[in-house]
Amino acid sequence: MANACSKMKTSSVRSDIIVAGGGLAGVCAAIIAARQGKLVSLVEKKSYLGGKVGADKRIPFEDFGSVPLIYQRDSGLINELWYYLYKFNSEGTYIGQAIAIHEWLKNEKRVKVFLDTELESVSFNKGRIRSIITVNRSLDFKTAFQGKCFLDCTGNGRLAKLSGVAGEQGVDRNELSDLQNINLPSGESFCSCLVCIVKGDREYSFECPSWVNLRWEDNHLGARVNFIKSLEKGFVGEHLVEWHGPSSTERVSPNELALCAWDFLKNRSPLRKIVKNFKLSFVSKDMCSSHAFRVSGDSKLSLNDLMNGDSFDDSVAVGRSSVRGNFSMISSTQELLPLTQPFEIPLGVMISKECKNLLLVGASGCATELTSRSLGEPSCSSQMGTASGLVAALSIEKNRMPRTLAKGGYIDEIRRRLNRINHTSSLRDVDDDDNLAISAKSNASSTLQDWAGSANIILKEVETRKCLFQFPVTSMLLERIDIWLTGSNEQELSIKLFDGAGYQNSTAGLCLHSENVKFKKSETCISVKPDLKLESRGWCYIEVESEQVFTVPLFRNGPVGYVFHDERSTGISNKRKYISEFKAVISDTTSVSASPKIRVSPPSLAYESCNVTTPDFRPNALPSLWISKQTDFQYPEYIELEWQEVQKITCIEISFDPSFEVAYPKKPTSMETVNFHSLVKDYRLYITTKDQKSKLLVDIKDNQLPFVSHRFEAIEIKALELEVLSTHGLDRAQIYQVRVYS
């Protein structure tokens, strides 16, 4: 093989930036760097893009449940991807998903993608990577990639390790001081694979090969239970099989694991008579991730940093992955600990101490071992990828090394640029003094003020004995709360009112009021009269509990902020822990989530037009957006910004509502529509000139993006009007933010 490789023809490719790895992190890095005007080469060893979310690993896009936020889906660059996933993956397959990701990347003309291209060696000299050598065995040639900046988005630190820079790999025993009750694996092995079971036309016996040294009964209980639960949904099809237990070898092979499980199922399990007509037809590669090579960087991220929500002066991304509570490498036995809030990721974690032009993304960043697993999750690594792509481009633009950009005014510029694409770079607000909209007076065609009065179509009804209602309160007084629900019998309800606590008031805090309410069968609404003064505006929560079942109707097209939380179920195989005992009932499709009907007195003015001029482009401690009244759009809904003085502008940026509560399903799924119903589809921008003449500036049909930027030659205006002509399905207009720049 060595002789064959040495005889391969070698070509050369020059780019500004070389991205190694075609997962979400690499794709985001390549796109953002290209949009800064840089030439980018992306190399990926597989024949498709997607990395961990692809067919080999099948890690979900989102880790919902890691933090107690309802509206937690990432904003920024990654928010563009959903449209491509919905449009180009109508079949709901991993193949379609890979096509969708490739279509997204293909639109960037400055990016060249090299698939089936595996890293072989790195030329490293005087603290810099000079070039990387790759091999494409299927086409029998090598390529030397030369660039000014290199990004390790491989997910395992492959580029950094080949460079020879300092780092570590494997379990970090010092991490035990960061978290209690972590048990180091002792003589245990891990493996994970998919098996495919088909039904035959007769009975089949099975004799386990002599070289299979595993016995299924020695496997961890969690892994065994998960496999049986998967079979209970139907024998035919794919099933995840995992191993966490003793083994005579360091690594368990997927074939040995699959045959071990099949031997138990066919010969010793209670299901052996039922499965006698079934066959094992396919075994996948090992889906269990290996320990990443973690590079020594300018700063090191630990579990304490994540769990305490520590702030960093050079933070460039925000993550929200769960923390691992043990060193297990498989999903069945991993203990997932929730965080009370997202965590900041400093640029120093992404900068190698020994290599001046290398940036580290995801699990290869400078972190303890369990922390690196959190950084390697798709939602987190994609945010790091976006930040690294911008830093690499700015490094070339400013002719400065990435380490220099982590200091002084440079980091402020990086954050401002990231903020301009709605990328959250810090848990603190980013100053945007250049935004002219902040000084404008706003008004709107209409505003949703009484959700209860417009809620008339019940989408679903939930039966429960205990639940939680979340709603926004904008007044400092809270006199009365009406909640719509029904009961089958006369019963007594225990009511508790809580203020919001924690990051963005995302959890129920102090109990402000409690009472018991007699509820008759004929009633459809309960009234709570706390009549109290609040210390701050934000989310409030009401817990309702009864010994008997009651029913909560959820109404179609609920507005941002009105959320129903049902009591969370637990099971023996569920190793995840949660901050709250309740789970939000939210949409898992492109449709807007259904909401409970709640009326607050004094009325909650949560959707005023002035929200679009605040620094917020997504929900925080309040919904933070403008919502119009219900409409059929026979006449446009509009929002207007007006200034006292004439403004010279060159750019308008708009943040529409992409339903931040909606999580992409855990595996590829076919969607009926190609975008979020809440997203504005057709709109126009009008300006009023200094001589009070109205002029059409922009007329957009079939918008598919949650964030749009319109640039033009400088014009002088007195007012700006955004007209919404239609959405992708919602009967209201919803806009988070309008930004205007000179």
N, C-alpha and C positions, 0 to 999 in steps of 0.2 A: 504493500500500500504506500509506503514511504517513497519508493522509487517511482510509482505511478504518479503521485502528487508532484514530485520534483520535475517530472517531464511535462506537466500541464503548461499550456500557454498562459502567460500572465499579461493582463491588460492593466491600464491605469485610469483612475477616475479622480478628478479634482473637484472638490466642493468647499464651500465655506464651513459647513458643519456636517459631521458624520454622526448619524444616530444608529447605535447598535441595539436592535430589538424592535420587533414590530407589534408589541402589545399596545394597550391603550396609552401607556406612558410614552412610548416611542412615537406613536402616531400623533399624539397631542404636541409633543416636542417638535416634531417635524413641521406640522402645520403652522404653529405660532412663529417658528423661526422663519419659515418661508414668507409669512405675511409681513415680516419686518424687512423683506427684500433680500434675504440670504438664499444662496443655493444650498440645497440639502440633499444628502444621500442617506437613505434608510436601508439598512441591511437586516434581513431576517432569515434565520436558518431553515424555517419551515416553508411550506409552499403556500401558506395563507397568513393573513394578519389576524391579530386578536390576542395572542399570548395566552394568559391564564383564563380569559373568558372564552377561549376557543374549545374545540372538540376534545383536545387531549386532557385539559385540566378541568374545564367546566365550572370554574369559580363564578359565582353570580356577579353582575355588574355592581350591585349595591349591597351594602351591609346594613340594611335597615334594622333598627333595634340596638345599634351600637351606642347611640346617644338618645336621650329622651326628647328629641325634637320631631314634631310632626312634619314640618316643611324643611326636610333635611337634604333632599336631592341636590347635588352640586349644581351651581350655576357656572357661568364662564364658558370656555371653549367646548367642554364635553357636552354641554347642553345642545349643541348643534347635531350631535350624533343620533339622537332619538328619531328625528325625521327620516334619516337614512335607514335606520333599523326597521321602522314601520313600513317604509315604501319598498325597500329592496329585499325584505324577508317576509313576504306574504305567506310563505309556506311554514314559517316558524321553525327553521332548522339551523344547525350550526354552520352548514354550508352557506345558507342565505345570510347569516350574520357576518361571516367573513367577507362575503361579497359587498355587504352594506358598508363595512369599515373601509374596504378598498375603494368603493365609490366615493366616500367622503374624502379620502386622501387624494384620489385621482384628480379632484378639482383644483388642487394646488400645483400650478405649472412649474414652480421652482423646486418641486420635490421629485426625485427619482427613486423608485422603489426597486430593490434587488431581493427577490425571493429565492429560496433554496440556496442561500448564501451564508455559509458558516464561517465564523471567526476561526482563523488558524494561528496567526501570530501577530505581534505588535512590534513596531519599530519605536523604541523609546530612547531618547537621548537628551541629556542636559535638562532634565525635569519636564520634558514635553513629549507627547506622542507625536511622532512625525508621520506615521502612516499605519494602517492596519492591512493585513493580508487575509483575504477570504478565499474559500474554495467552494466551487459549485460542482459537485461530483456527478450530477446527472448530465451536465453539459460539458464536463471535463475541462474546466479552465479555472484559473485563479485571477483575482483582481486585487490591485493595490489601491486603497482609498487614501487619498491625501487631503487634509483639511486643516483649518485653523483651530477648530474646537471639536471635541469628541464627547458624546453623551452615552453613558452606559445605562441603557434601558433594557438590558437583557433579563432582568428579574432575578439573576443569580450571581451578578458581579463578574461575568465571564471576561468582559473587555478589561476591567480593572485588574483581574488576576493575571491575565496574559501580559499586562503592562509591567508586572513585577513590583507594583507599589505595595506598601505595607498595609496589612489588614488581618482579619481573623475569620475563621469559619468554624461552625459547630456550636455546641451548647456553651453559653457564657455563664460559668459558675458564679461569677461575681454578681450576677443578676438576682441571685437568691436574696440579697439584702434589700432589693427593691420591692419585693412582693412576698407576702407570707404564704405558707402552705403550698409552695411549689415543690413537686417531687421530681427529682432527676430520674430519667429512665435507667433501669438497671437490668442489663441482659435482655432487653426487649427490642423487638424490631417492628417496623411499620411498613405497611403496603396498602395500596388502594387501587382497584381496577373495576372496570365495567364488564359484566358478563351478559351475554344475550341468550335467552332461553326460547326454544321453539317447540311446538307440539308435533309429534310424529304420528304415524298411523298404526303403531303397535307398541307393545311394552319393550322397554330397553333396560338391561341390567348394566351396572357400572362397577368396575373393579378399580380401586385406586392404585396408581402406579407405585412401585416400591420406592422410587426416589422422592416421593412426597413425604416429608418428615413432619409436616404440621398436622395437628389434630384440632378440628374446629372447636371442640369443647374447651381448649386451652385459650381461646381467643377472649378478648375483653367482652364483658356482658353488653356494653353499649353497642359494640360493633355487631354482635349477634342479634340483638333486638332490632337494630336498624334494618338488617337484611331480611328478617322475618316480616317486618312491617312493609317493606317494599314488595315482598312476595304476596302479601295479603291483598294488594291492589290489583293483582293479576300476575300469573306466572309468565305468560308470553311477553317478551320485550326485554329491555335493558334493566339491569339492577346493579347498584353499587355494592361491591364487596370490599370490606376493609379488614386489616389485621393489625392488632395491637396486643402483642403477647410474646412469649418466649420463642426463640428460634436458634437453631444450631449455626446459622449463618448470619452475617451482619445485615444483609439485605434479603428480604423475601421476594421471590419472583412472582409476577402476576399469575403465571400459569400454575405455580405451586399453590398459591392462595385460592385460585378459582377451583382447582381440582379438590382441594381440601374441603371447601364449602360444598361442592357438588357431591363429594363422598358422604358427607354428613346428611345432606338433603335426601339422597337416594337410598342410603343404607341404614341410617340410624335415627332420623328425625321422625316426629309424629306425622309428617306430611309424606312419608315415603310411598305410601300406597296411592296417594293422589298424584304424585309426580312421576309415576312409573312410565307414562307415555310421553314424557318430555325429554328433550335433548339439550345439551350445552353446545351452542353453535359458534360462539365467538368470545374471545378474551382480549381486552384492550391492553395497551401499554400501562406501565405503572403511573398512576395519576398522583401519587404522593410526592409533594415537592421536597427537594433536598435543601440542606442548609445553604444559604447564600454566602458568598464571599463579601464580608463587610469591610469597607475600606476605612483606614484611619483618616479622619477628616479634621477640619478646623474646630468643630464642636461635635459632641457626641450626645445623642438623644437616648434617654432611658425611660423605663416604665414609670418612674416617678414623674418625669416631665409630662408624660401623657395623662396620667391619672390626676395630677394636680392642676392641669391646665396652665402650665407655666408659659410666660410671655418671653419673647426674644426680640431684641432690637433689629435683627436681620431676618425676621420671619417673612417668607415669601409664599407660603401655602398653608392651607388648613386641612387637616385630616380628621376623619371620624370613624376609623376602624376600631373594632373591639380589641381588647387586650387579652392575650392568651393567659390562662391561669395555670397551665402546665406545659410540659414540653412535648406533648403528643403531636404527631405529624398527620393525624387523620381526623376527619370531621366528627366521627362518631364519638370520640373520647376527648376531644378538645374542650376544655372549660373556657367559655368566652365570658369575660367580665365586661360589663358596660361601663361607659364613661359618663360623667355628669355633664360634659360639654365636649365640643371638638377640641383638637389640640393644634398648636402652632408648629410649623416645621421651619427651622432656621436655614438660611442659605449655607451656613457653615457646615451643616450635616452633608451637604451635597458637593462639597469642595474637598478634593484630595490634598493631604498635606504634602505629598511628594510629586504630584503631577499638576503643572500649572494650567493645562488646557483640557482637563478632564472633569466632567460633571457627573455626579452619581444620582441615580433616580431609583426610587422604590427600595427594595430590600438590600441593595448594595450600598445604601447610604451609611454614614457612620452612626451606628446605633448598637445597643445590646441585642442579643439574639432574638428574644421574644418581641422586642420593639421593632426589629427589622421585619418581622412577619406582618405587623400592623401596617408598616410603610409599604409593604409589597402588595397589599390588597388593591384590586383594580381601581376603586373609587379614590383611594389615597394616592397611588402611584400616578394616576392620570393628572391629578392636581400638581404633583411634583414635576411631571413631564412638561406641563404648560409653563411652569415657572422656569424650569431649566432651559427650555427652548428660547424664552425671552432673554434670559441672562446670557446665553451663548451669543445670541444676535447682538445684544447690547455690548458685550465684550468686544466683538469685532468692530462694531460701529464706533465705540469710544477708544479703541485700541488700548484696552485695559484688560488685565487678567481678571477672571471671575472673583478671585479673592479680594481684589481692590473694590469691586462693585458691592461687596458685602459691608462696606463702611460708608460713613458720612452721608453726604447728599445723594450718592448713587443709589442707595437702598430706597430712599424716598422716591426717586424717579422710577425705579422698578415697580414699586407698589402702585404709583399713580398709573403707570402703563397697564399693569394688571387690572387695576380697578376699571380702566376704560373698556375692558372686555368682560366686565362683571365677574372677574376671578377674585375670590376671597383670599387675600394674602395674609390677613391677621384677624384676630378676634377683636381688635380695636378698630375704630373708624379710621378711614384713610381720608385725609384732608383733600378736598377738590375745590380749591378756591377759584379755579378757572371756569367752573360751571356757572354760566350766566343765569341759568334757570332758578338758582337759589334766590336771586333778588327779584324775581318776577311775581306778579300777582296772578293767581289762578282762578278760573271758574269753569264750570262744566254744564253740559246740556241737562244732565240729571244725575242724581246720586242715590244709591241704594241706602235707605235709612231704616227700613222696617222689614227685615228678613222674614219674620213670622207672618207678616201680612201678605207676602208674595209666595210663600211656600205652600203649594197646593197639590203637588203630585207625589204620592208616597212611592219610593223606589223599592224599599225593603222594610221589614219589621223584624226587630231583634227581641227575642225573649230572654230575660235575665233576672237575676235576683240582686245583682249588685253592679253598678256601673258608674261612670264618671262623665260629666258634661264639661266641655271647655268652650269658653266664649270670650270675646274682647269687651273690655270696659274702658271707656274714654273719659268718663266723668269721675270726679273725686267723691261723688255720692253714689250709693247703691241702695235704692229704696225697695225695689221689688224685682223679682225674677219669676217669669212664667215659663214652665217647661211642659211640652205636650207629651203625654204617655197614656197608656190605658192598662187596666187590670181586669182579670177574669172574675175576681171576687173583691168584696170590700176588704181592705187591708190597711195596715199602718206602715208608712214609709219613714225611714230614718234619713234625715237630710243634713248634710254638712257642707258649708261653704268655705272654700279655701282661697287664699290669695296665691298669686304665682310666685314661685321661688326658683333659685338656680339660674343658670345661663339662659337669658332671654325669657325668664319666667316660665320655663318649659315644663315644670313639674308643680304639683300641688304643694303649697307651703303651709303656712299657719292657718289653723281653723279660726275663721272670723265669726262664724255663726252656726248654730245647730238647732234643730227642732224636729219634732215628730209630727207628721201630717196624716190625718185620717183621709183615706182615698176611697171613694165609692166606685162601684162597677160602672155606673152611668157616666162618670166624669172622664174627660179627655185631656185635662190640664191640671197641673198642680201649681200653686202660687207660694213663693217663699218671700217673706218680708223682713229682710235683715235690717233695713233702715240704718245704715252706718256710713261713716266717712272712711275713705280709703287713703292709704299713704302714697300710692302711686297708681298710674294708669297701666293697663296691660291685661294679660290673660287672667281670668278667674276660673275656678273649678267648683262644680257641685257634685258631691257624691250622693247617690241615692241607693238605699239598701232596704230589702224587705225579706221576710221569711218566705213569702210566696212569690211566684213568678209574676212579673209585669212586662208589658210590651212597649218598646220605644220605636215609634215610626221615624224612619229616616227619609228625608225629602230630596227629590231630584235637584241636581245643580246647586248644591250648597255653596255658600260664599266662603271665602278664605276666613278661617278663624272659628267657625262653629263646628265642633268636632265631638263625635260620640266615641267613648272608650268603653269597651266591654271588659269583663273580668278575664284575665289571662289564664289559659289552660296550661297545665304542666304535665310532664310524663317522665318515665324512667330514662328514656334515651335523650331527653332534652338537657344538654350540658350548659346551655346559655343561661346566664343570670341577667336580671333586668332591674332597673331602677324603680319601676312602677309595677304594681300588681295588675294594672290595666293595659289593654292594647287598643290603640286607635283603630277604628273601623274606617278604612280609607280605600280609595279606588285602586285596582290593579290593572286598569285599562286606560285608554286615552280619555275616557269620560271624567268629568268633574266628580269628586266624591260627594256622596249623599250626606246630608247634615240633619241633626236634630232641630226641631223648631223651638226656638228660645226667644223670649222678648224681655228686654231689660229696661228698667225705669230708674232714672232718666234715660232716654234713648242713647244707645251707643253710636256715636258718630265716627265710625271706624273707616269709612270709605270716601272721605272728602277729597276734593280735587287737589288740595294743597299737598297731599301725600306724594304726588309725582315730582315735587321740587325738593324733597328731602334727600339725604345721602343714601337712602336704602333702595336697593334694587331687588329685594326679596323680603319675606316676613322676618320679623325679629320678635320683640316683646309685644308687638301689635301687628295687624295684617299689613300695614304700610303700602297700600295701593288704592287707586281710585276704581270704584265699581259703579257703573251706571244702573239705572232701573232696568227691569225686564223690558225687552223690546223685540220687535220682529225686523228691525233695521229698515223699515220702509222709509224712515228718515234717519240720517246718520246721528250717532252719538258723538259728541265732541268734547274736547278739553282745550282750553285756551290759556296761553301765557301772555301777559302784557307787562311792558316796562314803562316806567315814567320817562326815561331817556331813550333816545335812539341807540340801538345796539348793532354793531357790525359783526356778523356771524359767518362761519365757514363750515360748521358741522353741527348736526343734530343727531343725538343717539336716543333710542327708545328701548325700554325694557318692557316687553309684554309679559303676560302671565302664562307660563308653561306648566301650571299645576305642580308646584314643587312637592306636594305630598305624594304624588304618584311615583311608585318605584317600578323600575323595569323588572319583569318577572325573573325568577331565579334561573330559568332556562329560556332559550329562544321561543317566542310565542307569536302566532299570527294575530294581527290586530285588524279590526274591521275598518278603521280609518287610519290615515297616514300621518295624523298629527293630533296634538292635544286639543280637545274641544274648546278650551278656554283661550287658545291663541288667536290673536287678531289675524284675519285672512286678507281683507282688502281695506286699504286706508289711503288717506290723502293728507298732505301737509300744505297748508296755506300760510302765507305771510301777509302782514299788513305793513306796507312801506311807510317811510317817514311822511309822505304826503297823503296818508290814510287810504291808499288804494290796496285792494285785496288781489293777491296773485297766487296762482297755483304753483307750488314748488316741486312737489313729488306726488305721483299717482301710482300706487303699488297694487298689483293684482296677485292673488294667490301667494301671499307671504307664508313662508314655512319656518322662519327663524324666530326664536324667542328674544333675540337681541339684534337690532339693526343699527347701522351707522350710515348716515347720508352726508357726503362731503360735496362741496361746491365752491365756486368762486365767491369771494367776499361780497355780501349784500348787507344793506342797512335796513333794519326792521324796527317796528314799534310793538308788534304782536305776532304770535305764532299760534296757529290752530291745527290740532290733530283731529281729523275726522275719521271715525271708525265706521266702515260701511258693512262689514260682516266679520264673523268669526268662523272657526272650524266646527262650530256646532252649538256653542253656548249662546243663550238668549240674553246676554249682557256684554258690555264692553268692560275689560279689566286691564289696567295699565299700572305698572309699578313705578316707573321713573321716566322722565324726559330730561335729557341733559343737552345743553346748548353751549357751544364754544365759539370763540372768535378766531 
